[in-house]
Amino acid sequence: MLQEESDLSLVIAQIVQKLKGSSLYAQLERQAWASLQRPEIKLESLKEDIKRFFKTSGWEKKLQNAVYSELSVFPIPTHPAAPPEHLKEPLVYMRKAQGSWEKRILKSLNSMCTELSIPLARKRPVGEQKELLNKWNEMGTDEPDLSLFRPVYAPKDFLEVLINLRNPNYENGDSLSFRTHLGLIQVPLKVKDIPELKELFVELGLTTGQLGIDDSTQVPPELFENEHVRIGQKVLAEQDSAAAQQYVRQGSPTALRAELWALILNISSQPEDILYYEQLKTNVIQHDLLVDSLIYKDVKLTASNDDYYFVFEDYLYQVLLCFSRDTSVLGHFAYNSASPPRSYIRGKLGIEEYAVFYPPNGVIPFHGFSMYGQKECEVKNQTECEFLISPDWWYAKQQCIDALAHPEGHVEYTVAPLCFLYHEPSKLYQMFREMYVRFFFRLHSISSHPSGIVSLCLLFETLLQTYLPQLFYHLREIGAQPLRISFKWMVRAFSGYLATDQLLLLWDRILGYNSLEILAVLAAAVFAFRAVNLMEVTSLAAAEAVLADLSTLKVMPLLQIFLFATVT
């Protein structure tokens, strides 16, 4: 009991400290001072009167939403004597694996540094600045030569690293079940079984109304849809983040989704948010980074050729270029097992005042994204690199808004679906940034977190081995391990694979449950749905062909049948 109270006090103190540095704190302070002029505020009951004023004026609700938002990403409390790295990842072998993976990426980057002689960053000439500013809203018409750029690593490389993960304290001969050896993931993490998933996703039950099922044309709207929309409008009127999160577990009406998601993530387009975005845009105009070319290439090769997302090509460039320069995302490394790589101005290796995160967000991109410098590139202690960075640019960087992480691996696929909901660039940008630092970063780092990619892979394999053993064994025997097919779905949160309306229904539930575990459940449900066809295939290529097109699938029926109509 005393330990729980101590943990709670620590959480409260840390959240208070964080909120004190926010714009909300300054606004609350100004409102408190202004309220002193009001006749109903009495000196003898000052504290209670100001509390009452905050409640009636709506500021108390804004504070509650801010606290709720912080709690959603707050690391699980650890023992007070635990070292800081335990907040990032409690398991030592996971931390070592993530560190080794980062070293491997840096080695790949250094090899590109040796081959290419292009600076990591430079100030654009005035003429180039004007040209970029003039075509800001039509950057998709550009056709730069990107032939020199190649991916630093691909998702399949990342999967191989996860497959080779081992706990050194866990002997292979120690009372392991036969099933343990069938899957590719061989780490002993606790994942949920079907009964536990039913308890977690109880609102997805067969007797509960769901958007994605009960709003179909065959179902009269008065049975569920009309009432659900009415409740959604009431939730928005109340401006309660916790209520909004609970509400979207049954799906969000199309007309309300944009506002509901923004409320859950505690995002509002304040003047300072718009100004912040404009400052990031100015930084893009003034300075050219190597990652800009990598962003261009990845968008050109993927989203611009996608039937759903090609129309948003200009939006993708705008958001991602600004994203690569926003250092506010560095804060997520407090609860991310990854660590941001550091680089130094050439000739200043090891001098701390010349150290800078590169990319400025601290996140190294993958699969079509890379960074490089001159031939002088050299890894220092496997985590620090000396790159050719213009000193003028570095000093200018200190004066302006820096860099937000650029997600690793087909990042544009996590931006593109949001383009259907938000058309104002600064709001679109804020939503993507929040989605990344709350959810999507976990799909690209090695950790033991229940929503981390390692746990999702293990959960997927465990569900298939337990509830579809014949299918799993058949695919394994023909060399078509299911995870080799489903990994790309999960690492992209199914973006680019499902129809957009179905993807948004899936992401409703990610936000509603504050968990990515539903990705693994859906991946297993897809295999269950195509099980009859998969039992007939005799090769990996044939299995991939059966599962090549997911665009016709309906997410909610698949999830309900797999979770609540499976015999356990």
Secondary structure, DSSP 8 states (H G I E B T S, - for coil): -HHHHHHHHHHHHHHHHHHHTSHHHHHHHHHHHHHTTSTT--GGGHHHHHHHHHHHHTHHHHHHHHHHHHHHH------TTS-THHHH-S-HHHHHHHHHHHHHHHHHHHHHHHH----SEEE--HHHHHHHHHTGGGGGG-----TT---S--HHHHHHHHHT---TTS-TTSS--GGGGTSS---------HHHHHHHTGGGSTTS--TTTTTSTTS-GGGTHHHHHHHHHHHHHHT-HHHHHHHGGG---TTTHHHHHHHHTT----HHHHHHHHHHHHHHHHEEEHHHHHHHHHHHHTGGG-TTTGGGHHHHHHHHHHHTT-GGGGGGGGS-S----EEEETT-TT-GGGEEESSTTS----SS------TT--EETTTEEEE-B-HHHHHHHHHS-------SSSTHHHHGGGGGT--SHHHHHHHHHHHHHHTGGGGGS----TTSHHHHHHHHHHHHHHH-HHHHHHHHHTT--HHHHHHHHHHTTTTTTS-HHHHHHHHHHHHHHT-SHHHHHHHHHHHHHTHHHHTT--SHHHHHHHTS--TT--HHHHHHHHHHSS--
